[in-house]
Amino acid sequence: MDSAARRSGGGVLEGFYRLVMRRTPVYVTFVIAGAFLGERAVDYGVHKLWEKNNVGKRYEDISVLGQRPVDE
């Protein structure tokens, strides 16, 4: 009975296995896409955290730097 329940019902992990991990090209694509999206998410989060911690200390925040006097 236990084996019959496994075959018919399945679960989240079994569905994930059937969808992603059964074929090697799909699995490799999933891993590469996950690494790329994970890197982008970490980069965005660290960048926002750095900007939040350095408000007022950045080059863009200093109003007199980079401005040239206007000659008319």
mmCIF file of the N, C-alpha and C atoms, coordinates in Angstrom:
data_MODEL
# 
_entry.id   MODEL 
# 
loop_
_atom_site.group_PDB 
_atom_site.id 
_atom_site.type_symbol 
_atom_site.label_atom_id 
_atom_site.label_alt_id 
_atom_site.label_comp_id 
_atom_site.label_asym_id 
_atom_site.label_entity_id 
_atom_site.label_seq_id 
_atom_site.pdbx_PDB_ins_code 
_atom_site.Cartn_x 
_atom_site.Cartn_y 
_atom_site.Cartn_z 
_atom_site.occupancy 
_atom_site.B_iso_or_equiv 
_atom_site.pdbx_formal_charge 
_atom_site.auth_seq_id 
_atom_site.auth_comp_id 
_atom_site.auth_asym_id 
_atom_site.auth_atom_id 
_atom_site.pdbx_PDB_model_num 
ATOM 1   N N  . MET A 1 1  ? 0.831  -1.188 0.000   1.00 0.00 ? 1  MET A N  1 
ATOM 2   C CA . MET A 1 1  ? 0.000  0.000  0.000   1.00 0.00 ? 1  MET A CA 1 
ATOM 3   C C  . MET A 1 1  ? 0.869  1.243  0.000   1.00 0.00 ? 1  MET A C  1 
ATOM 4   N N  . ASP A 1 2  ? 1.996  1.184  0.689   1.00 0.00 ? 2  ASP A N  1 
ATOM 5   C CA . ASP A 1 2  ? 2.871  2.344  0.755   1.00 0.00 ? 2  ASP A CA 1 
ATOM 6   C C  . ASP A 1 2  ? 3.427  2.706  -0.615  1.00 0.00 ? 2  ASP A C  1 
ATOM 7   N N  . SER A 1 3  ? 3.782  1.697  -1.406  1.00 0.00 ? 3  SER A N  1 
ATOM 8   C CA . SER A 1 3  ? 4.323  1.972  -2.741  1.00 0.00 ? 3  SER A CA 1 
ATOM 9   C C  . SER A 1 3  ? 3.244  2.514  -3.673  1.00 0.00 ? 3  SER A C  1 
ATOM 10  N N  . ALA A 1 4  ? 2.008  2.080  -3.497  1.00 0.00 ? 4  ALA A N  1 
ATOM 11  C CA . ALA A 1 4  ? 0.919  2.598  -4.330  1.00 0.00 ? 4  ALA A CA 1 
ATOM 12  C C  . ALA A 1 4  ? 0.641  4.059  -4.000  1.00 0.00 ? 4  ALA A C  1 
ATOM 13  N N  . ALA A 1 5  ? 0.737  4.425  -2.748  1.00 0.00 ? 5  ALA A N  1 
ATOM 14  C CA . ALA A 1 5  ? 0.521  5.815  -2.364  1.00 0.00 ? 5  ALA A CA 1 
ATOM 15  C C  . ALA A 1 5  ? 1.632  6.710  -2.909  1.00 0.00 ? 5  ALA A C  1 
ATOM 16  N N  . ARG A 1 6  ? 2.839  6.188  -2.939  1.00 0.00 ? 6  ARG A N  1 
ATOM 17  C CA . ARG A 1 6  ? 3.956  6.961  -3.481  1.00 0.00 ? 6  ARG A CA 1 
ATOM 18  C C  . ARG A 1 6  ? 3.790  7.226  -4.967  1.00 0.00 ? 6  ARG A C  1 
ATOM 19  N N  . ARG A 1 7  ? 3.374  6.217  -5.698  1.00 0.00 ? 7  ARG A N  1 
ATOM 20  C CA . ARG A 1 7  ? 3.247  6.367  -7.143  1.00 0.00 ? 7  ARG A CA 1 
ATOM 21  C C  . ARG A 1 7  ? 2.135  7.332  -7.511  1.00 0.00 ? 7  ARG A C  1 
ATOM 22  N N  . SER A 1 8  ? 1.034  7.293  -6.824  1.00 0.00 ? 8  SER A N  1 
ATOM 23  C CA . SER A 1 8  ? -0.096 8.125  -7.213  1.00 0.00 ? 8  SER A CA 1 
ATOM 24  C C  . SER A 1 8  ? -0.020 9.535  -6.641  1.00 0.00 ? 8  SER A C  1 
ATOM 25  N N  . GLY A 1 9  ? 0.397  9.676  -5.395  1.00 0.00 ? 9  GLY A N  1 
ATOM 26  C CA . GLY A 1 9  ? 0.345  10.981 -4.758  1.00 0.00 ? 9  GLY A CA 1 
ATOM 27  C C  . GLY A 1 9  ? 1.540  11.859 -5.056  1.00 0.00 ? 9  GLY A C  1 
ATOM 28  N N  . GLY A 1 10 ? 2.698  11.406 -4.667  1.00 0.00 ? 10 GLY A N  1 
ATOM 29  C CA . GLY A 1 10 ? 3.889  12.222 -4.839  1.00 0.00 ? 10 GLY A CA 1 
ATOM 30  C C  . GLY A 1 10 ? 3.901  13.336 -3.819  1.00 0.00 ? 10 GLY A C  1 
ATOM 31  N N  . GLY A 1 11 ? 4.817  14.207 -3.989  1.00 0.00 ? 11 GLY A N  1 
ATOM 32  C CA . GLY A 1 11 ? 4.930  15.326 -3.086  1.00 0.00 ? 11 GLY A CA 1 
ATOM 33  C C  . GLY A 1 11 ? 5.625  16.475 -3.792  1.00 0.00 ? 11 GLY A C  1 
ATOM 34  N N  . VAL A 1 12 ? 5.938  17.465 -3.033  1.00 0.00 ? 12 VAL A N  1 
ATOM 35  C CA . VAL A 1 12 ? 6.584  18.641 -3.596  1.00 0.00 ? 12 VAL A CA 1 
ATOM 36  C C  . VAL A 1 12 ? 7.969  18.282 -4.125  1.00 0.00 ? 12 VAL A C  1 
ATOM 37  N N  . LEU A 1 13 ? 8.732  17.540 -3.348  1.00 0.00 ? 13 LEU A N  1 
ATOM 38  C CA . LEU A 1 13 ? 10.078 17.182 -3.787  1.00 0.00 ? 13 LEU A CA 1 
ATOM 39  C C  . LEU A 1 13 ? 10.055 16.249 -4.994  1.00 0.00 ? 13 LEU A C  1 
ATOM 40  N N  . GLU A 1 14 ? 9.106  15.339 -5.023  1.00 0.00 ? 14 GLU A N  1 
ATOM 41  C CA . GLU A 1 14 ? 9.012  14.443 -6.174  1.00 0.00 ? 14 GLU A CA 1 
ATOM 42  C C  . GLU A 1 14 ? 8.587  15.202 -7.427  1.00 0.00 ? 14 GLU A C  1 
ATOM 43  N N  . GLY A 1 15 ? 7.694  16.155 -7.261  1.00 0.00 ? 15 GLY A N  1 
ATOM 44  C CA . GLY A 1 15 ? 7.304  16.996 -8.399  1.00 0.00 ? 15 GLY A CA 1 
ATOM 45  C C  . GLY A 1 15 ? 8.462  17.855 -8.885  1.00 0.00 ? 15 GLY A C  1 
ATOM 46  N N  . PHE A 1 16 ? 9.243  18.372 -7.954  1.00 0.00 ? 16 PHE A N  1 
ATOM 47  C CA . PHE A 1 16 ? 10.433 19.145 -8.317  1.00 0.00 ? 16 PHE A CA 1 
ATOM 48  C C  . PHE A 1 16 ? 11.429 18.266 -9.059  1.00 0.00 ? 16 PHE A C  1 
ATOM 49  N N  . TYR A 1 17 ? 11.593 17.045 -8.589  1.00 0.00 ? 17 TYR A N  1 
ATOM 50  C CA . TYR A 1 17 ? 12.499 16.109 -9.263  1.00 0.00 ? 17 TYR A CA 1 
ATOM 51  C C  . TYR A 1 17 ? 12.029 15.830 -10.680 1.00 0.00 ? 17 TYR A C  1 
ATOM 52  N N  . ARG A 1 18 ? 10.737 15.563 -10.831 1.00 0.00 ? 18 ARG A N  1 
ATOM 53  C CA . ARG A 1 18 ? 10.212 15.266 -12.164 1.00 0.00 ? 18 ARG A CA 1 
ATOM 54  C C  . ARG A 1 18 ? 10.324 16.464 -13.090 1.00 0.00 ? 18 ARG A C  1 
ATOM 55  N N  . LEU A 1 19 ? 10.158 17.662 -12.575 1.00 0.00 ? 19 LEU A N  1 
ATOM 56  C CA . LEU A 1 19 ? 10.170 18.861 -13.411 1.00 0.00 ? 19 LEU A CA 1 
ATOM 57  C C  . LEU A 1 19 ? 11.584 19.293 -13.768 1.00 0.00 ? 19 LEU A C  1 
ATOM 58  N N  . VAL A 1 20 ? 12.501 19.278 -12.809 1.00 0.00 ? 20 VAL A N  1 
ATOM 59  C CA . VAL A 1 20 ? 13.804 19.902 -13.004 1.00 0.00 ? 20 VAL A CA 1 
ATOM 60  C C  . VAL A 1 20 ? 14.945 18.903 -13.102 1.00 0.00 ? 20 VAL A C  1 
ATOM 61  N N  . MET A 1 21 ? 15.011 17.954 -12.211 1.00 0.00 ? 21 MET A N  1 
ATOM 62  C CA . MET A 1 21 ? 16.234 17.179 -12.045 1.00 0.00 ? 21 MET A CA 1 
ATOM 63  C C  . MET A 1 21 ? 16.283 15.882 -12.841 1.00 0.00 ? 21 MET A C  1 
ATOM 64  N N  . ARG A 1 22 ? 15.253 15.530 -13.542 1.00 0.00 ? 22 ARG A N  1 
ATOM 65  C CA . ARG A 1 22 ? 15.263 14.260 -14.256 1.00 0.00 ? 22 ARG A CA 1 
ATOM 66  C C  . ARG A 1 22 ? 16.177 14.301 -15.479 1.00 0.00 ? 22 ARG A C  1 
ATOM 67  N N  . ARG A 1 23 ? 16.209 15.429 -16.175 1.00 0.00 ? 23 ARG A N  1 
ATOM 68  C CA . ARG A 1 23 ? 17.048 15.557 -17.367 1.00 0.00 ? 23 ARG A CA 1 
ATOM 69  C C  . ARG A 1 23 ? 18.225 16.473 -17.066 1.00 0.00 ? 23 ARG A C  1 
ATOM 70  N N  . THR A 1 24 ? 19.401 16.080 -17.495 1.00 0.00 ? 24 THR A N  1 
ATOM 71  C CA . THR A 1 24 ? 20.626 16.821 -17.202 1.00 0.00 ? 24 THR A CA 1 
ATOM 72  C C  . THR A 1 24 ? 20.616 18.227 -17.808 1.00 0.00 ? 24 THR A C  1 
ATOM 73  N N  . PRO A 1 25 ? 20.219 18.432 -19.071 1.00 0.00 ? 25 PRO A N  1 
ATOM 74  C CA . PRO A 1 25 ? 20.237 19.794 -19.611 1.00 0.00 ? 25 PRO A CA 1 
ATOM 75  C C  . PRO A 1 25 ? 19.297 20.756 -18.868 1.00 0.00 ? 25 PRO A C  1 
ATOM 76  N N  . VAL A 1 26 ? 18.159 20.248 -18.445 1.00 0.00 ? 26 VAL A N  1 
ATOM 77  C CA . VAL A 1 26 ? 17.223 21.088 -17.687 1.00 0.00 ? 26 VAL A CA 1 
ATOM 78  C C  . VAL A 1 26 ? 17.813 21.420 -16.325 1.00 0.00 ? 26 VAL A C  1 
ATOM 79  N N  . TYR A 1 27 ? 18.457 20.443 -15.688 1.00 0.00 ? 27 TYR A N  1 
ATOM 80  C CA . TYR A 1 27 ? 19.069 20.650 -14.380 1.00 0.00 ? 27 TYR A CA 1 
ATOM 81  C C  . TYR A 1 27 ? 20.212 21.655 -14.459 1.00 0.00 ? 27 TYR A C  1 
ATOM 82  N N  . VAL A 1 28 ? 21.052 21.532 -15.472 1.00 0.00 ? 28 VAL A N  1 
ATOM 83  C CA . VAL A 1 28 ? 22.171 22.462 -15.637 1.00 0.00 ? 28 VAL A CA 1 
ATOM 84  C C  . VAL A 1 28 ? 21.654 23.864 -15.907 1.00 0.00 ? 28 VAL A C  1 
ATOM 85  N N  . THR A 1 29 ? 20.636 23.997 -16.734 1.00 0.00 ? 29 THR A N  1 
ATOM 86  C CA . THR A 1 29 ? 20.031 25.305 -16.998 1.00 0.00 ? 29 THR A CA 1 
ATOM 87  C C  . THR A 1 29 ? 19.450 25.893 -15.726 1.00 0.00 ? 29 THR A C  1 
ATOM 88  N N  . PHE A 1 30 ? 18.789 25.068 -14.919 1.00 0.00 ? 30 PHE A N  1 
ATOM 89  C CA . PHE A 1 30 ? 18.223 25.525 -13.658 1.00 0.00 ? 30 PHE A CA 1 
ATOM 90  C C  . PHE A 1 30 ? 19.311 26.020 -12.710 1.00 0.00 ? 30 PHE A C  1 
ATOM 91  N N  . VAL A 1 31 ? 20.420 25.302 -12.628 1.00 0.00 ? 31 VAL A N  1 
ATOM 92  C CA . VAL A 1 31 ? 21.519 25.686 -11.745 1.00 0.00 ? 31 VAL A CA 1 
ATOM 93  C C  . VAL A 1 31 ? 22.154 26.990 -12.215 1.00 0.00 ? 31 VAL A C  1 
ATOM 94  N N  . ILE A 1 32 ? 22.410 27.120 -13.514 1.00 0.00 ? 32 ILE A N  1 
ATOM 95  C CA . ILE A 1 32 ? 23.032 28.335 -14.045 1.00 0.00 ? 32 ILE A CA 1 
ATOM 96  C C  . ILE A 1 32 ? 22.109 29.529 -13.869 1.00 0.00 ? 32 ILE A C  1 
ATOM 97  N N  . ALA A 1 33 ? 20.825 29.373 -14.171 1.00 0.00 ? 33 ALA A N  1 
ATOM 98  C CA . ALA A 1 33 ? 19.870 30.471 -13.993 1.00 0.00 ? 33 ALA A CA 1 
ATOM 99  C C  . ALA A 1 33 ? 19.739 30.838 -12.516 1.00 0.00 ? 33 ALA A C  1 
ATOM 100 N N  . GLY A 1 34 ? 19.740 29.854 -11.638 1.00 0.00 ? 34 GLY A N  1 
ATOM 101 C CA . GLY A 1 34 ? 19.660 30.126 -10.206 1.00 0.00 ? 34 GLY A CA 1 
ATOM 102 C C  . GLY A 1 34 ? 20.882 30.856 -9.695  1.00 0.00 ? 34 GLY A C  1 
ATOM 103 N N  . ALA A 1 35 ? 22.057 30.479 -10.197 1.00 0.00 ? 35 ALA A N  1 
ATOM 104 C CA . ALA A 1 35 ? 23.289 31.163 -9.794  1.00 0.00 ? 35 ALA A CA 1 
ATOM 105 C C  . ALA A 1 35 ? 23.277 32.608 -10.282 1.00 0.00 ? 35 ALA A C  1 
ATOM 106 N N  . PHE A 1 36 ? 22.836 32.821 -11.507 1.00 0.00 ? 36 PHE A N  1 
ATOM 107 C CA . PHE A 1 36 ? 22.784 34.183 -12.058 1.00 0.00 ? 36 PHE A CA 1 
ATOM 108 C C  . PHE A 1 36 ? 21.795 35.047 -11.283 1.00 0.00 ? 36 PHE A C  1 
ATOM 109 N N  . LEU A 1 37 ? 20.588 34.541 -11.063 1.00 0.00 ? 37 LEU A N  1 
ATOM 110 C CA . LEU A 1 37 ? 19.578 35.319 -10.339 1.00 0.00 ? 37 LEU A CA 1 
ATOM 111 C C  . LEU A 1 37 ? 19.967 35.522 -8.878  1.00 0.00 ? 37 LEU A C  1 
ATOM 112 N N  . GLY A 1 38 ? 20.593 34.520 -8.266  1.00 0.00 ? 38 GLY A N  1 
ATOM 113 C CA . GLY A 1 38 ? 21.059 34.663 -6.891  1.00 0.00 ? 38 GLY A CA 1 
ATOM 114 C C  . GLY A 1 38 ? 22.150 35.710 -6.776  1.00 0.00 ? 38 GLY A C  1 
ATOM 115 N N  . GLU A 1 39 ? 23.066 35.735 -7.739  1.00 0.00 ? 39 GLU A N  1 
ATOM 116 C CA . GLU A 1 39 ? 24.126 36.741 -7.741  1.00 0.00 ? 39 GLU A CA 1 
ATOM 117 C C  . GLU A 1 39 ? 23.558 38.130 -7.898  1.00 0.00 ? 39 GLU A C  1 
ATOM 118 N N  . ARG A 1 40 ? 22.577 38.279 -8.770  1.00 0.00 ? 40 ARG A N  1 
ATOM 119 C CA . ARG A 1 40 ? 21.945 39.591 -8.973  1.00 0.00 ? 40 ARG A CA 1 
ATOM 120 C C  . ARG A 1 40 ? 21.224 40.053 -7.705  1.00 0.00 ? 40 ARG A C  1 
ATOM 121 N N  . ALA A 1 41 ? 20.540 39.148 -7.034  1.00 0.00 ? 41 ALA A N  1 
ATOM 122 C CA . ALA A 1 41 ? 19.818 39.493 -5.812  1.00 0.00 ? 41 ALA A CA 1 
ATOM 123 C C  . ALA A 1 41 ? 20.780 39.901 -4.697  1.00 0.00 ? 41 ALA A C  1 
ATOM 124 N N  . VAL A 1 42 ? 21.875 39.160 -4.533  1.00 0.00 ? 42 VAL A N  1 
ATOM 125 C CA . VAL A 1 42 ? 22.858 39.500 -3.499  1.00 0.00 ? 42 VAL A CA 1 
ATOM 126 C C  . VAL A 1 42 ? 23.525 40.827 -3.826  1.00 0.00 ? 42 VAL A C  1 
ATOM 127 N N  . ASP A 1 43 ? 23.873 41.042 -5.093  1.00 0.00 ? 43 ASP A N  1 
ATOM 128 C CA . ASP A 1 43 ? 24.502 42.296 -5.510  1.00 0.00 ? 43 ASP A CA 1 
ATOM 129 C C  . ASP A 1 43 ? 23.589 43.485 -5.240  1.00 0.00 ? 43 ASP A C  1 
ATOM 130 N N  . TYR A 1 44 ? 22.312 43.357 -5.571  1.00 0.00 ? 44 TYR A N  1 
ATOM 131 C CA . TYR A 1 44 ? 21.353 44.430 -5.331  1.00 0.00 ? 44 TYR A CA 1 
ATOM 132 C C  . TYR A 1 44 ? 21.204 44.709 -3.834  1.00 0.00 ? 44 TYR A C  1 
ATOM 133 N N  . GLY A 1 45 ? 21.102 43.655 -3.036  1.00 0.00 ? 45 GLY A N  1 
ATOM 134 C CA . GLY A 1 45 ? 20.936 43.827 -1.595  1.00 0.00 ? 45 GLY A CA 1 
ATOM 135 C C  . GLY A 1 45 ? 22.145 44.467 -0.936  1.00 0.00 ? 45 GLY A C  1 
ATOM 136 N N  . VAL A 1 46 ? 23.337 44.027 -1.315  1.00 0.00 ? 46 VAL A N  1 
ATOM 137 C CA . VAL A 1 46 ? 24.557 44.606 -0.745  1.00 0.00 ? 46 VAL A CA 1 
ATOM 138 C C  . VAL A 1 46 ? 24.715 46.060 -1.178  1.00 0.00 ? 46 VAL A C  1 
ATOM 139 N N  . HIS A 1 47 ? 24.390 46.354 -2.432  1.00 0.00 ? 47 HIS A N  1 
ATOM 140 C CA . HIS A 1 47 ? 24.484 47.733 -2.924  1.00 0.00 ? 47 HIS A CA 1 
ATOM 141 C C  . HIS A 1 47 ? 23.539 48.659 -2.151  1.00 0.00 ? 47 HIS A C  1 
ATOM 142 N N  . LYS A 1 48 ? 22.314 48.229 -1.951  1.00 0.00 ? 48 LYS A N  1 
ATOM 143 C CA . LYS A 1 48 ? 21.350 49.052 -1.200  1.00 0.00 ? 48 LYS A CA 1 
ATOM 144 C C  . LYS A 1 48 ? 21.784 49.212 0.256   1.00 0.00 ? 48 LYS A C  1 
ATOM 145 N N  . LEU A 1 49 ? 22.307 48.164 0.854   1.00 0.00 ? 49 LEU A N  1 
ATOM 146 C CA . LEU A 1 49 ? 22.786 48.241 2.231   1.00 0.00 ? 49 LEU A CA 1 
ATOM 147 C C  . LEU A 1 49 ? 23.966 49.202 2.336   1.00 0.00 ? 49 LEU A C  1 
ATOM 148 N N  . TRP A 1 50 ? 24.890 49.144 1.379   1.00 0.00 ? 50 TRP A N  1 
ATOM 149 C CA . TRP A 1 50 ? 26.039 50.045 1.375   1.00 0.00 ? 50 TRP A CA 1 
ATOM 150 C C  . TRP A 1 50 ? 25.597 51.492 1.207   1.00 0.00 ? 50 TRP A C  1 
ATOM 151 N N  . GLU A 1 51 ? 24.653 51.744 0.301   1.00 0.00 ? 51 GLU A N  1 
ATOM 152 C CA . GLU A 1 51 ? 24.144 53.112 0.107   1.00 0.00 ? 51 GLU A CA 1 
ATOM 153 C C  . GLU A 1 51 ? 23.459 53.623 1.363   1.00 0.00 ? 51 GLU A C  1 
ATOM 154 N N  . LYS A 1 52 ? 22.694 52.772 2.029   1.00 0.00 ? 52 LYS A N  1 
ATOM 155 C CA . LYS A 1 52 ? 21.988 53.189 3.243   1.00 0.00 ? 52 LYS A CA 1 
ATOM 156 C C  . LYS A 1 52 ? 22.970 53.535 4.356   1.00 0.00 ? 52 LYS A C  1 
ATOM 157 N N  . ASN A 1 53 ? 24.039 52.771 4.478   1.00 0.00 ? 53 ASN A N  1 
ATOM 158 C CA . ASN A 1 53 ? 25.010 53.015 5.545   1.00 0.00 ? 53 ASN A CA 1 
ATOM 159 C C  . ASN A 1 53 ? 25.953 54.175 5.257   1.00 0.00 ? 53 ASN A C  1 
ATOM 160 N N  . ASN A 1 54 ? 26.038 54.626 4.009   1.00 0.00 ? 54 ASN A N  1 
ATOM 161 C CA . ASN A 1 54 ? 26.978 55.673 3.641   1.00 0.00 ? 54 ASN A CA 1 
ATOM 162 C C  . ASN A 1 54 ? 26.292 56.938 3.126   1.00 0.00 ? 54 ASN A C  1 
ATOM 163 N N  . VAL A 1 55 ? 25.079 57.188 3.546   1.00 0.00 ? 55 VAL A N  1 
ATOM 164 C CA . VAL A 1 55 ? 24.383 58.399 3.130   1.00 0.00 ? 55 VAL A CA 1 
ATOM 165 C C  . VAL A 1 55 ? 25.140 59.611 3.676   1.00 0.00 ? 55 VAL A C  1 
ATOM 166 N N  . GLY A 1 56 ? 25.414 60.576 2.795   1.00 0.00 ? 56 GLY A N  1 
ATOM 167 C CA . GLY A 1 56 ? 26.127 61.780 3.183   1.00 0.00 ? 56 GLY A CA 1 
ATOM 168 C C  . GLY A 1 56 ? 27.634 61.669 3.046   1.00 0.00 ? 56 GLY A C  1 
ATOM 169 N N  . LYS A 1 57 ? 28.138 60.482 2.803   1.00 0.00 ? 57 LYS A N  1 
ATOM 170 C CA . LYS A 1 57 ? 29.574 60.272 2.681   1.00 0.00 ? 57 LYS A CA 1 
ATOM 171 C C  . LYS A 1 57 ? 29.995 60.012 1.238   1.00 0.00 ? 57 LYS A C  1 
ATOM 172 N N  . ARG A 1 58 ? 29.039 59.867 0.354   1.00 0.00 ? 58 ARG A N  1 
ATOM 173 C CA . ARG A 1 58 ? 29.350 59.538 -1.030  1.00 0.00 ? 58 ARG A CA 1 
ATOM 174 C C  . ARG A 1 58 ? 29.661 60.797 -1.829  1.00 0.00 ? 58 ARG A C  1 
ATOM 175 N N  . TYR A 1 59 ? 30.344 60.623 -2.951  1.00 0.00 ? 59 TYR A N  1 
ATOM 176 C CA . TYR A 1 59 ? 30.709 61.726 -3.824  1.00 0.00 ? 59 TYR A CA 1 
ATOM 177 C C  . TYR A 1 59 ? 29.466 62.451 -4.319  1.00 0.00 ? 59 TYR A C  1 
ATOM 178 N N  . GLU A 1 60 ? 28.423 61.721 -4.634  1.00 0.00 ? 60 GLU A N  1 
ATOM 179 C CA . GLU A 1 60 ? 27.193 62.327 -5.148  1.00 0.00 ? 60 GLU A CA 1 
ATOM 180 C C  . GLU A 1 60 ? 26.490 63.191 -4.100  1.00 0.00 ? 60 GLU A C  1 
ATOM 181 N N  . ASP A 1 61 ? 26.730 62.932 -2.830  1.00 0.00 ? 61 ASP A N  1 
ATOM 182 C CA . ASP A 1 61 ? 26.045 63.661 -1.762  1.00 0.00 ? 61 ASP A CA 1 
ATOM 183 C C  . ASP A 1 61 ? 26.689 65.004 -1.443  1.00 0.00 ? 61 ASP A C  1 
ATOM 184 N N  . ILE A 1 62 ? 27.917 65.235 -1.889  1.00 0.00 ? 62 ILE A N  1 
ATOM 185 C CA . ILE A 1 62 ? 28.611 66.489 -1.594  1.00 0.00 ? 62 ILE A CA 1 
ATOM 186 C C  . ILE A 1 62 ? 28.294 67.466 -2.721  1.00 0.00 ? 62 ILE A C  1 
ATOM 187 N N  . SER A 1 63 ? 27.616 68.548 -2.394  1.00 0.00 ? 63 SER A N  1 
ATOM 188 C CA . SER A 1 63 ? 27.063 69.419 -3.427  1.00 0.00 ? 63 SER A CA 1 
ATOM 189 C C  . SER A 1 63 ? 28.123 70.247 -4.154  1.00 0.00 ? 63 SER A C  1 
ATOM 190 N N  . VAL A 1 64 ? 29.235 70.596 -3.526  1.00 0.00 ? 64 VAL A N  1 
ATOM 191 C CA . VAL A 1 64 ? 30.204 71.484 -4.173  1.00 0.00 ? 64 VAL A CA 1 
ATOM 192 C C  . VAL A 1 64 ? 31.197 70.741 -5.057  1.00 0.00 ? 64 VAL A C  1 
ATOM 193 N N  . LEU A 1 65 ? 31.320 69.470 -4.926  1.00 0.00 ? 65 LEU A N  1 
ATOM 194 C CA . LEU A 1 65 ? 32.261 68.717 -5.747  1.00 0.00 ? 65 LEU A CA 1 
ATOM 195 C C  . LEU A 1 65 ? 31.720 68.531 -7.154  1.00 0.00 ? 65 LEU A C  1 
ATOM 196 N N  . GLY A 1 66 ? 32.588 68.694 -8.111  1.00 0.00 ? 66 GLY A N  1 
ATOM 197 C CA . GLY A 1 66 ? 32.199 68.447 -9.492  1.00 0.00 ? 66 GLY A CA 1 
ATOM 198 C C  . GLY A 1 66 ? 31.484 69.604 -10.141 1.00 0.00 ? 66 GLY A C  1 
ATOM 199 N N  . GLN A 1 67 ? 31.292 70.701 -9.455  1.00 0.00 ? 67 GLN A N  1 
ATOM 200 C CA . GLN A 1 67 ? 30.609 71.845 -10.058 1.00 0.00 ? 67 GLN A CA 1 
ATOM 201 C C  . GLN A 1 67 ? 31.625 72.887 -10.508 1.00 0.00 ? 67 GLN A C  1 
ATOM 202 N N  . ARG A 1 68 ? 31.456 73.387 -11.675 1.00 0.00 ? 68 ARG A N  1 
ATOM 203 C CA . ARG A 1 68 ? 32.332 74.434 -12.199 1.00 0.00 ? 68 ARG A CA 1 
ATOM 204 C C  . ARG A 1 68 ? 31.572 75.756 -12.173 1.00 0.00 ? 68 ARG A C  1 
ATOM 205 N N  . PRO A 1 69 ? 32.291 76.847 -11.927 1.00 0.00 ? 69 PRO A N  1 
ATOM 206 C CA . PRO A 1 69 ? 31.594 78.150 -11.976 1.00 0.00 ? 69 PRO A CA 1 
ATOM 207 C C  . PRO A 1 69 ? 31.118 78.463 -13.378 1.00 0.00 ? 69 PRO A C  1 
ATOM 208 N N  . VAL A 1 70 ? 29.963 79.057 -13.464 1.00 0.00 ? 70 VAL A N  1 
ATOM 209 C CA . VAL A 1 70 ? 29.371 79.392 -14.752 1.00 0.00 ? 70 VAL A CA 1 
ATOM 210 C C  . VAL A 1 70 ? 29.930 80.742 -15.200 1.00 0.00 ? 70 VAL A C  1 
ATOM 211 N N  . ASP A 1 71 ? 30.570 80.787 -16.382 1.00 0.00 ? 71 ASP A N  1 
ATOM 212 C CA . ASP A 1 71 ? 31.087 82.042 -16.952 1.00 0.00 ? 71 ASP A CA 1 
ATOM 213 C C  . ASP A 1 71 ? 30.069 82.578 -17.930 1.00 0.00 ? 71 ASP A C  1 
ATOM 214 N N  . GLU A 1 72 ? 29.601 83.794 -17.682 1.00 0.00 ? 72 GLU A N  1 
ATOM 215 C CA . GLU A 1 72 ? 28.626 84.388 -18.597 1.00 0.00 ? 72 GLU A CA 1 
ATOM 216 C C  . GLU A 1 72 ? 29.172 85.645 -19.182 1.00 0.00 ? 72 GLU A C  1 
# 
